[in-house]
Amino acid sequence: MVKENPVTGESIFVEKRNHCVIYPASGSMVAESVERRNKNWYVQTKIPSDLIVEIRDQSFHLHKLSVVSRSGYLNRLVFERNGNNYTRVQIDTIPGGAKIFELVVKFCYGLKIKATASNVAPLYCAAHFLEMNDELHQGNLISKAEAFLSYVILSSWKDTFRILKSCESVSSWSKDLHIVKRCTEAISWKACSESIGDDEVLVNVAADDTTKLMKLCGNWFFNDFSSLRIDHFIEVISLIKKREIKPELVGSCIAHWTKKWISQITVSQDKLKDQELSIQLQRVTTECLIRVLPAEEDSVSSNFLLHLYKIGLIMNINPKLRDHLKTRIALMLEKCSAKDLLVRNSTTLFDVDIVVQVIEAYVSLASNNPKSRMCVVGRLVNDYLALIARDENLVARSFDSLVNALPKEARFCDDNLYRSIDMYLKEHPDLTEEERRSICRKMEHHKLSQEAQIHALKNDRLPDNIRTQLILLEQVNMMRLLTSDGSSYQTAKSQNIMEVSSGFRKNWINSSQKEMKAIKQELEMLKAQVGELQQRRMELQRRTKKAVCC
């Protein structure tokens, strides 16, 4: 495609969708070429140069007449030094640096330049910096770059992202000249227009499952979005949220971007100042992600929010944002599964401490909410305990905190809690007696089923106080069975049991393993006697019934 200016003869030739060749009209001086020798650039003409433009450590040997006729900025700099035949100027702040200024020089000397989606934004910014407008010369560089920039933004999805990427090096200029705004508006419009009406929409998934993202039709733009810098990404997401697009899709897009960002996080080890800047950038990024999350229920998964919460703790984000995020996760617990709470950790297999914080936040909220379903969260915590119990690196403090995070009334039955505790004690045989007692503190023996009680009675991994309580409970049960028939033998036996129980209750702390074993044997004998008595009673009842019938 060729666009031609009928007055000047200048034209823009679009070779492909993502790049074009700009042909300026013949100026006051036409060069054969621009050559580079080390860090010096020379314009090949028959006239010696009378102007040096320095950009950092690189120098361009030019001619005043060629550049001042195109650039209002250079015009002022040159004529401020009017008394010198040979002028030297320094412009280190030009957008795009020496690489873009080379294109500007070629344009000023009537040479064709190649504009692409990757350089048109810096070129456009440099043209504005140098004041290369049509008032100085018809068809100047600003209008040329503007024409191609508008064409690319409107015609190509991928090239719009390339333009945004190139804006990172000229951030303030691209923002002031509304390049970023035009690109983000074009991207958001395209994403929404293609996504609205899709029946199959992604429900946000865990960080480890984001490979599922690309299987659904509504998320075709996720990979492109993940290439955006945080400020550009936030701007696009903010625009998308204002349009008719499902919150679940927005939340999933944020999760996808965050996963890629987390995988690229590095902290500089060179200088303390660099480390501080890196952490500050990551802190700001985390806070921006939390603020832009869609507020709708189920728009983001609890697992993703837990990962984000963990990053927030590491980055020491704003306390209000951190607590807001924790509360949001806590309100989702009643709909969570145990796997939703799994967050990988560096020292242990999973990060238990952040889950404890969320559980404690839930308990605080539930205490003021009569509609809360504490028992549902109790089952959730029991299931989660079973998943993490086999982690040999999980310290007793963390496991204990999780076990005791819920009040006792959150559990109607302690069988699952007992199984989780038993698994943990089995995997951690070196725990002290005090640690084992603390872990078992919330487990109540009267909430155990008969099967669990029988298993616990034989479980040497449990602390002595729990085993003692179970033995005493078993003795009381035996006493009730023996006294039910009222025989003198049974009554005497019951009195003996009560005496043993009373003495044992006072001295169980100092009891030895041998004594514990002896009491267990006594219980087994009592069980046998009870069984025998029950059989005799049943036999007597059978005979009595038979005699009555006869």
C-alpha positions in Angstrom: 0.0 0.0 0.0 1.3 3.5 -0.9 0.1 6.7 0.6 1.4 9.8 -1.3 1.4 13.5 -0.4 0.5 15.4 -3.6 2.3 18.6 -2.5 5.7 17.2 -1.4 5.8 13.9 -3.2 6.6 12.1 0.1 5.0 8.7 0.6 4.7 5.8 3.0 5.0 2.4 1.4 3.5 -0.4 3.6 5.4 -3.5 2.5 3.8 -5.8 5.1 1.3 -5.3 7.8 3.9 -5.0 10.5 6.4 -2.6 8.8 6.6 0.1 6.2 9.2 2.2 4.3 9.0 6.0 4.7 10.2 8.0 1.7 10.8 11.7 2.6 10.9 14.4 -0.1 14.3 15.7 -1.2 15.6 18.1 1.4 18.3 20.7 1.3 20.9 18.0 1.2 20.6 14.4 0.1 23.2 11.9 1.4 24.3 8.7 -0.2 24.3 6.8 3.1 24.9 6.9 6.8 27.9 4.9 8.0 29.0 3.8 11.4 32.6 3.6 12.5 32.9 2.3 16.0 30.9 4.8 18.1 30.8 7.5 15.4 28.2 8.0 12.6 29.1 9.8 9.4 26.8 11.1 6.6 28.3 10.4 3.2 28.2 13.7 1.3 30.6 16.0 -0.5 30.2 18.7 2.1 32.1 18.5 5.4 30.0 18.2 8.5 29.6 21.3 10.8 27.5 19.7 13.6 28.1 16.9 16.0 25.2 15.5 18.0 26.3 13.4 20.9 24.0 10.8 22.5 25.7 9.3 25.5 28.9 7.9 24.1 28.0 7.9 20.4 28.5 10.9 18.1 26.7 11.8 14.8 28.7 14.0 12.4 25.9 16.0 10.6 25.1 19.2 8.7 23.3 22.1 10.4 21.1 22.9 7.3 19.8 19.4 7.0 18.6 18.9 10.6 17.5 22.4 11.6 15.1 22.5 8.7 13.3 19.4 10.1 13.7 19.8 13.9 12.6 22.7 15.9 14.5 21.4 19.0 17.8 21.1 17.2 17.2 24.5 15.5 17.1 26.2 18.8 20.2 24.4 20.2 22.2 25.2 17.1 21.4 28.9 16.9 22.0 29.3 20.6 25.6 28.7 19.6 25.4 31.0 16.6 29.0 32.3 16.9 30.6 28.9 16.3 31.1 27.5 12.8 31.4 24.0 14.2 28.8 23.1 16.7 28.6 20.3 19.2 25.3 19.5 21.1 24.4 16.8 23.7 20.9 15.2 23.8 21.1 12.1 26.0 17.4 12.2 26.8 16.1 11.6 23.3 13.5 8.7 23.4 15.0 5.6 21.8 18.6 6.7 22.1 21.1 6.5 19.3 19.4 3.6 17.6 16.2 5.7 16.9 18.2 8.9 16.2 19.9 7.1 13.3 16.5 6.7 11.7 15.8 10.4 12.3 19.1 11.3 10.6 18.3 9.2 7.6 14.9 10.9 7.3 16.5 14.3 7.5 18.9 13.4 4.6 16.2 12.1 2.3 17.0 8.4 2.8 14.2 5.9 3.2 13.7 4.5 6.7 12.0 1.3 7.7 9.4 1.6 10.5 8.1 -1.5 12.2 5.7 -2.2 15.1 8.7 -2.6 17.4 10.2 0.9 16.6 7.4 3.1 15.5 6.5 4.1 19.1 10.0 5.2 20.0 10.3 6.9 16.6 7.1 8.8 17.1 8.2 9.9 20.6 11.6 11.0 19.3 9.9 13.0 16.5 7.9 14.8 19.2 11.0 15.3 21.3 12.8 16.9 18.3 9.7 18.9 17.4 9.6 17.5 13.8 6.1 18.8 12.9 4.5 19.9 9.7 4.9 23.5 10.5 8.6 23.2 9.8 8.3 21.0 6.8 5.3 19.5 5.2 5.1 15.7 5.7 7.6 15.8 8.6 8.4 12.8 10.7 5.6 13.2 13.3 2.9 12.9 10.7 4.6 10.0 9.0 5.1 8.0 12.2 1.5 8.9 13.3 0.0 7.5 10.0 1.8 4.2 10.4 1.2 3.9 14.1 -2.6 4.4 13.6 -2.6 1.8 10.8 -0.8 -0.8 12.9 -3.0 -0.3 16.0 -6.2 -0.7 14.0 -5.1 -3.5 11.8 -3.0 -6.0 13.8 -3.6 -7.6 17.2 0.0 -9.0 17.6 1.6 -5.8 16.4 -0.3 -3.8 19.0 1.4 -5.9 21.7 4.7 -5.2 20.0 4.0 -1.5 20.2 3.2 -1.7 23.9 6.4 -3.7 24.5 8.4 -1.0 22.7 6.7 1.7 24.9 8.5 0.2 28.0 11.7 2.0 26.9 10.0 5.3 26.4 7.4 5.0 29.1 6.7 8.6 30.1 6.7 9.9 26.5 4.4 7.1 25.2 2.0 7.7 28.1 1.9 11.5 27.5 1.4 11.0 23.8 -1.4 8.5 24.5 0.2 5.7 22.6 -0.4 3.3 25.6 -4.0 4.4 25.9 -4.7 3.8 22.3 -3.1 0.4 22.3 -4.8 -0.8 25.5 -8.2 0.4 24.3 -7.7 -1.4 21.0 -6.7 -4.6 22.8 -9.5 -4.5 25.3 -12.1 -3.9 22.6 -10.8 -6.8 20.5 -10.6 -9.2 23.5 -14.1 -8.4 24.6 -15.7 -8.5 21.1 -14.2 -11.9 20.5 -15.0 -13.4 23.9 -18.6 -12.2 24.4 -20.9 -15.0 23.5 -18.6 -17.9 24.2 -20.5 -20.6 26.0 -17.5 -22.3 27.4 -15.8 -19.9 29.9 -12.9 -20.7 32.1 -13.4 -21.0 35.8 -10.2 -20.0 37.5 -7.9 -22.8 38.3 -5.0 -23.5 40.7 -1.5 -22.3 39.9 -0.3 -25.8 39.2 -3.2 -26.4 36.7 -2.9 -23.4 34.5 -2.0 -25.7 31.5 -5.8 -26.2 31.3 -6.2 -22.5 30.5 -5.5 -22.8 26.8 -8.0 -25.6 26.2 -11.0 -23.2 26.4 -12.2 -20.9 23.6 -12.8 -17.8 25.8 -9.1 -17.5 26.8 -7.4 -17.2 23.5 -5.8 -13.9 24.5 -4.2 -15.1 27.8 -0.7 -15.7 26.4 -0.6 -12.3 24.7 -1.7 -10.6 27.9 0.9 -12.4 29.9 3.6 -10.6 27.9 2.5 -7.2 29.1 4.3 -5.2 31.7 2.3 -4.8 35.0 1.2 -1.2 34.3 0.0 -2.0 30.8 -1.7 -5.2 32.0 -3.5 -3.4 34.7 -4.7 -0.8 32.3 -6.0 -3.4 29.9 -7.8 -5.4 32.6 -9.4 -2.3 34.0 -10.8 -1.5 30.6 -12.0 -5.1 30.1 -13.8 -5.0 33.5 -15.9 -2.1 32.3 -17.1 -4.1 29.3 -19.5 -7.0 29.1 -17.1 -9.9 29.8 -17.5 -12.6 32.4 -15.7 -12.0 35.7 -14.5 -15.6 35.7 -12.6 -14.9 32.5 -11.1 -11.8 33.9 -10.0 -13.6 37.1 -8.5 -16.4 35.1 -6.6 -14.0 32.9 -5.1 -12.4 36.0 -4.2 -15.8 37.4 -2.4 -16.7 34.2 -0.4 -13.5 34.1 0.5 -13.9 37.8 1.8 -17.4 37.3 4.1 -16.3 34.5 5.3 -13.3 36.6 6.0 -15.5 39.7 8.1 -17.9 37.5 10.3 -14.9 36.5 10.8 -13.3 39.9 14.4 -12.7 40.7 16.1 -10.6 43.3 19.4 -9.0 42.3 22.4 -10.2 44.3 24.7 -7.5 43.1 23.9 -4.4 45.1 21.7 -3.8 48.1 20.1 -0.8 46.2 19.2 -3.1 43.3 17.6 -5.6 45.7 15.5 -2.9 47.4 14.3 -1.6 44.0 13.5 -5.1 42.9 11.5 -5.9 46.0 9.7 -2.6 45.8 8.7 -3.3 42.2 7.4 -6.7 43.2 5.5 -5.2 46.2 3.8 -2.7 43.9 3.0 -5.4 41.4 1.4 -7.6 44.0 -0.7 -4.7 45.3 -1.8 -3.8 41.8 -2.9 -7.4 41.2 -5.0 -7.5 44.4 -6.7 -4.2 43.6 -7.6 -5.2 40.1 -9.2 -8.5 41.1 -12.9 -8.8 40.1 -15.1 -8.5 43.2 -17.7 -11.1 42.0 -18.0 -14.3 44.0 -16.2 -17.3 42.4 -14.4 -15.1 39.8 -11.1 -16.2 41.2 -10.1 -19.5 42.9 -9.2 -19.8 46.5 -6.0 -21.5 45.6 -4.9 -18.6 43.4 -5.8 -16.1 46.2 -3.7 -18.2 48.7 -0.7 -18.0 46.4 -1.2 -14.2 46.0 -1.6 -13.9 49.8 1.7 -15.7 50.3 3.4 -13.4 47.9 1.9 -10.4 49.7 3.3 -11.7 53.0 6.8 -12.1 51.5 6.7 -8.7 49.9 5.3 -7.0 53.0 2.4 -5.4 51.1 0.0 -2.8 52.5 -1.6 -4.3 55.7 -5.2 -3.3 54.6 -4.8 -5.0 51.3 -3.3 -8.1 52.9 -6.1 -8.3 55.5 -8.7 -7.7 52.8 -7.3 -10.6 50.8 -7.2 -12.9 53.8 -10.8 -12.1 54.6 -11.9 -12.9 51.1 -10.2 -16.3 51.2 -11.7 -17.0 54.6 -15.2 -16.3 53.3 -14.6 -18.9 50.5 -13.6 -21.8 52.9 -17.0 -23.3 53.2 -16.9 -24.0 49.4 -13.3 -25.2 49.3 -11.8 -28.6 49.0 -8.6 -29.7 50.8 -6.7 -29.5 47.6 -7.6 -25.9 47.2 -5.5 -25.1 50.3 -2.3 -26.7 49.0 0.4 -24.1 48.4 3.9 -25.2 47.7 6.7 -24.2 50.0 10.5 -24.1 50.0 11.3 -25.7 53.3 8.3 -27.9 53.6 6.1 -29.6 51.0 3.2 -27.2 51.6 2.9 -23.8 53.4 0.7 -24.6 56.4 1.2 -21.3 58.2 -0.8 -19.2 55.7 -3.7 -21.7 55.9 -3.6 -21.3 59.7 -3.9 -17.6 59.3 -6.9 -17.9 57.0 -8.6 -20.5 59.3 -8.2 -18.1 62.2 -9.7 -15.3 60.2 -12.6 -17.5 59.4 -13.2 -18.4 63.1 -13.2 -14.7 63.9 -15.8 -14.0 61.2 -17.9 -17.0 62.0 -18.2 -16.1 65.7 -20.3 -13.1 64.6 -22.2 -14.9 61.9 -25.0 -17.3 63.0 -25.3 -18.6 59.5 -21.7 -19.8 59.3 -21.2 -23.5 58.8 -18.3 -24.2 61.1 -18.7 -28.0 60.9 -18.1 -27.8 57.1 -14.8 -26.0 57.7 -14.0 -28.6 60.4 -14.2 -31.4 57.8 -12.2 -29.3 55.4 -9.4 -28.9 58.0 -9.4 -32.6 58.8 -9.1 -33.5 55.1 -6.3 -31.0 54.7 -4.5 -32.4 57.8 -4.6 -35.8 56.2 -2.9 -34.4 53.1 0.0 -32.8 54.9 0.5 -35.2 57.7 3.0 -37.3 55.8 5.3 -34.3 55.2 8.4 -35.3 57.1 9.7 -31.7 57.1 6.5 -30.3 58.7 7.3 -29.0 62.1 5.1 -29.8 65.1 4.4 -26.1 65.7 2.7 -25.7 62.3 0.7 -28.9 62.6 -0.3 -28.1 66.1 -1.4 -24.6 65.1 -3.6 -26.0 62.4 -5.2 -28.7 64.6 -6.0 -26.2 67.3 -7.1 -23.4 65.0 -10.7 -24.4 65.2 -12.9 -24.6 68.3 -14.0 -28.0 69.6 -17.5 -27.5 68.5 -16.4 -27.4 64.8 -16.1 -31.2 64.9 -18.9 -33.6 65.8 -16.7 -36.6 65.4 -13.0 -36.8 65.9 -12.2 -40.0 63.9 -10.7 -38.2 60.9 -8.8 -35.9 63.2 -7.4 -38.9 65.0 -6.3 -40.6 61.8 -4.5 -37.4 60.7 -2.8 -37.1 64.0 -1.8 -40.7 64.0 -0.3 -40.3 60.5 1.7 -37.3 61.7 2.9 -39.1 64.8 4.0 -42.1 62.7 6.0 -39.9 60.3 7.6 -37.9 63.2 8.6 -40.5 65.8 11.1 -38.0 67.4 8.5 -35.7 68.9 8.7 -34.9 72.5 5.9 -35.9 74.9 5.0 -32.3 75.3 4.6 -31.8 71.5 2.5 -34.9 71.2 0.2 -33.8 74.0 -0.2 -30.3 72.4 -1.1 -31.9 69.1 -3.7 -34.1 70.7 -5.2 -31.4 72.9 -8.3 -30.8 70.7 -9.0 -34.5 70.2 -11.8 -35.6 72.6 -12.0 -39.3 73.4 -15.8 -39.2 73.8 -16.1 -38.0 70.1 -14.3 -41.1 68.9 -16.2 -44.0 67.5 -15.9 -47.4 69.2 -13.7 -48.6 66.4 -11.4 -45.6 66.8 -11.3 -46.0 70.5 -10.2 -49.6 70.2 -7.5 -48.6 67.8 -6.3 -45.8 70.0 -6.1 -48.1 73.1 -3.5 -50.1 71.3 -1.7 -47.1 69.8 1.7 -46.5 71.5 2.3 -43.4 69.5 -0.3 -41.4 71.4 0.8 -39.4 74.5 0.2 -41.0 77.9 -2.6 -38.7 79.0 -4.7 -39.6 76.0 -4.2 -43.3 76.4 -5.0 -43.0 80.1 -8.3 -41.2 79.4 -9.2 -43.9 76.9 -8.3 -46.7 79.4 -10.4 -45.0 82.1 -13.3 -44.6 79.7 -13.1 -48.3 78.8 -13.1 -49.2 82.5 -16.2 -47.2 83.1 -17.9 -48.9 80.2 -16.9 -52.3 81.6 -18.3 -51.2 85.0 -21.6 -50.3 83.5 -21.9 -53.6 81.7 -21.0 -55.6 84.7 -23.4 -53.8 87.1 -26.3 -54.2 84.7 -27.0 -57.7 85.8 -26.7 -56.9 89.6 -24.9 -60.1 90.8 -22.8 -59.9 93.9 -19.8 -61.2 92.0 -20.2 -58.4 89.4 -20.8 -55.7 92.0 -17.6 -56.7 93.8 -15.7 -56.7 90.6 -17.1 -53.3 89.8 -16.0 -51.9 93.1 -12.5 -53.2 92.4 -12.5 -51.5 89.0 -13.6 -48.2 90.6 -10.8 -48.5 93.1 -8.3 -49.2 90.4 -9.6 -46.3 88.3 -9.5 -43.9 91.2 -5.9 -44.8 92.1 -4.9 -44.8 88.4 -6.3 -41.4 87.8 -4.1 -40.0 90.6 -0.9 -41.7 89.5 -1.1 -42.1 85.7 1.6 -39.5 85.1 4.2 -41.5 86.9 3.0 -44.9 85.6 5.5 -47.0 83.7 4.9 -48.8 80.4 4.8 -52.0 82.3 1.9 -50.8 84.5 0.1 -49.6 81.4 0.5 -53.0 79.8 -0.8 -54.6 83.0 -3.9 -52.5 82.9 -4.6 -53.3 79.3 -4.3 -57.0 80.1 -6.8 -56.5 82.9 -9.2 -54.8 80.5 -8.9 -57.6 78.0 -9.7 -60.1 80.8 -12.7 -58.0 81.9 -13.9 -57.9 78.2 -13.7 -61.7 78.1 -15.7 -61.9 81.3 -18.3 -59.5 80.1 -18.6 -61.5 76.9 -19.0 -64.7 78.8 -21.7 -63.2 81.0 -23.6 -61.8 78.0 -23.6 -65.2 76.4 -24.9 -66.8 79.6 -27.7 -64.2 79.9 -28.7 -64.8 76.3 -28.7 -68.5 76.9 -30.9 -68.1 80.0 -33.3 -65.8 78.2 -33.5 -68.3 75.4 -34.3 -71.2 77.8 -36.9 -69.1 79.7 -38.6 -68.1 76.5 -38.7 -71.8 75.4 -40.2 -72.9 78.7 -42.9 -70.3 78.6 -43.9 -71.3 75.1 -44.2 -75.0 76.2 
